[in-house]
Each structure stands twice: as structure tokens, then as C-alpha cells.
């Protein structure tokens, strides 16, 4: 495959991923990340089609068990932390399905994805989850819309992820300063939170908001 075709296939593949990915949310404070305390070497290989889980209890009746199984699953492949988003999703879905979907979305190299291979690389997962932990450290007080960062991580666009992360940190600090400065105007503070949380990555929108505040 020549370089031009390779780049073209990458763009098509990433476009497909962008359409199908359904991770991230808004207006929900992040849950604490749970360390797996894994002693396993990061796994590189294929997940079995059927992953046996013991004991076989009902997920509906044992939600805490689902979380425990999720921790065990990530630990078993050498992943250091359970992704926060999976801890949220597992409240409504089977842990094995949540686990498989996450690792297949974020833990496959672009080269393997282009070749149609579902080879999982837990080193990639550890890097992705480290980025997600950093992202959520900026979302503790103001739960910014994080879907754009999830999409960029799925596409393994790490330069773009770093740019977005810096932007998120900057907007977190700016919003905090504005909320303190206008703390006597409850309606304005709520408007600021709402607009920043939804539009933190849109420079033009944020500049318009700040300009309007200065002119009021």
C-alpha cells in the first residue's frame, strides 16, 4: 500500500469511527477513578469471543458486583485504572459488554484497525485512560462537555487531544475566575456555567460572552 492510499484509508476509517463512537457526556460530574492494582503486564492480543465470569450472578440484582467484575476485567489485561465512563455505564449494562466495547474502541492501533484486526494493546488503553483522568481533573466543579476529547482519543489524535486538554484547563480557570468576580449575580453565573460547559472549545462563542459581559 503506497503512502497516499494509506492516508486515504486512515481518513475513511477515522470518519467511520467518528460517526459510530458514543462516548462522553455533559453536565455530569465525573466519578472517582478506581485503581485496579494490577500486577499484570499490559496485554497485547485478542480477547476471547466469550469471556467466562465467575460467579454467574444477575447483574440487575448485584450492581456492585458488576463494578467489581469491571475492575477485575481491566486488571486482568494490565490496565491501571478503570475508565470513569465505564463505571457510569455499568450501572445500566453488563460489565462484560461495557468492558469489551471500551477496549475495542480505544485500545486498537490505527494500523490494526485499518487491517480489520481486533488486536487489543493495553499500553494504548493505559495512555488513553491517563488522558481521561487528566481531562476529568478539570471537570470536577464544572462538568464540561467532553465528547470531543473522547472522539479525538478514539482516533488517536494525541496532538489534538493535548490542544483540547490545554484549552479545557484554561477554560476551567477562566470560568472559575468569572464566577467569583460575578458571584453577586446568580443569574449571570448560571448563564456563564451553562455557556462555558457547552461551548468551552469554541473560541468565537467564548469571546462573544466575555465581550458582552464587559459591555454590560
N, C-alpha and C positions, 0 to 999 in steps of 0.2 A: 504493500500500500504506500503510495507516494505521500509526501507531506501535505499537499493541498487536499487530497481526498481524506487524509486522516483528520485534518482540521474541520473539514466539512462534516464528517461523521460525528465528530465530537459535538459540534454545534447542534446537529439534529438530535443527538442523544440527550444533550442537556435541555433542549427545548421540550422533549418528551417528559423528562424528569420534572421540569418546572410546571408543566400542566398537571401532572398527577400528584405531586407532593402535597400533603395536607398536614403540615406540622406548624406549630407556633400558635399563638393566641394574643389576646389583648385584654386589658382590664382585669387580669388575674395575677395577684402577687405570686411569685414563684415559691414552690415548696422547697424545703431544705434538700440539698443533695446528700445522698446516703453513700458512704464509703463501703465498698464490697469487701475490703480487707483481703483481697485476692492474693494468693501465693502462686498463681498460675502464670506461665509465660504467655504473652499475648498470642492468641490463636490465629493461625493463617490457614484457611482451608474451607471446606464445605460443611454447612450444617446438615445433619441428618434430616431426611424428609419428615420423619416422625421422631420427636424428642420425648422420651418417656419421662414422666414426672411421678415421683412417689412422695407422699401418699396421694392417692387419687381421691381428693375431696371435691365437693362442689364449690366452684368459685363464687357463686351467688351467695352462699351461706358463710363463706370464710374469706371476706375481703382482705383481712390481714395476712392470711396465708398466701394470697395472690401476690402481695408485696414481697413476702419472704421468698417466694419462688422466683420472682423477678430478680431479686438480689442474687440468688443462687445462680441463676442463668448467666447474668453478666459476670459474676465472679468466675464461673467455670471456663470462660474464654479469655480470662486475663484482663478484663475491663475494671478500672479502678473505682469508678463511681457509676451509680445508676443515673441515667439521664432524667432530669426533673420531669420532663414532659411525659415520660413513660409512667412515672409514679402517679401522675394525674389521670392518664388514660386508663390505667389498670383498674381504676375504681369501677369502670363500666364494661371492661373487656377482659378476656382471658389473658393471663400473663404471658403464655407461650406465644400468642398471636402478636401481642404488643412488642415482645422481645424480637421476634423474627422480622417484623416489619421495620423496626428501627434499625437493626443491624444491616438489613438488606438495602435500606435507603441511604444510610450514611457510612457503611463500612466496606463498600466495594470500590476498588480503584477505578479510575476512569478507563484505563486500558482494559481491565477485565469486563467492565460494563459494555464497552464497545464490542468486545468479543462474545458477548452474551453469556459470560461466566458469572456465577453467583459465589465466587470465591471471597470469603469474608477475611478482612485483615483487621484484627483488633487493635493494631497500632494506630490505624486511621481513626477507629472509634474513640480511643483514648484522647487523641488530638482534638477531635470534634467535641467531645464532652468537656474537655478543658476549656474550649472556646465558649461553650454554652454556660459553663459555671461563671466565667468572667462576664458574659452578657447579663446573666441574671443577678450578678452583684450590683449592676446598675439599675435593676428593675425592682428593688426591694420596696422602695417608697412609692415610686411612680411606675406602674406596670406597662411600660411602653409596648407598642405593637412589635413583636419580634419575628414576624413571619418572613420578612425579607432576609434576615440573618440566617434563618433555617434553610431557606432556598439556596442561599449562597454557599452554605456549608454542604448541602446535598450535591451541589455542582463542583465542590472542592475548589472554589474560587477564593483562596485564602488571602490574596491581596485585597480583594473586595471586602472580605469579612473583616480584615483589620481596619480598613477605612470606615466601615459601618460601626465597628466597635468604638473607634475613637470618636466618631460622631455621637454615638449613644452616650458615652461618658460625658462629652461636652454638653449635650442637651440635658442630661441629668443634673449637672451642676448649675446650668443656667436656669432651669425650671425651679430648682430649689431656691436660688437667689431671688427670682421674681416673686415666688410665693411668699418669701419672708418680707420683701420690700412692700408688697401689697396685701399684707395679712389682714388689714382692716377692711378690705373689700372682698367679702366672701364670694360674691358672685363672679368677680373677676378672677379670683384664684381658681375657682372651679372651672371657669372657661379656659384658663391657661393650662390646667391639667388635662382637660379634655382634648384641646388642640395639640398640645405637645405630645401626648401619649399616642395620638393617631398619626401625627404628621412630623415626627421628630427627624425623619430622613429627608424631608422636603424643604430645602433651604429657602426657596422663594416664599413658601407659606409661613415659615417661622419669622422671616424678616418682615413680612407684612404685619404679623401680630405684634412684634416689638415696635414697629414704626407707629402703629395705631395707638399703642399704649402711651408712647412718648407724646403723641399729639393730643391725647385726651386731656 
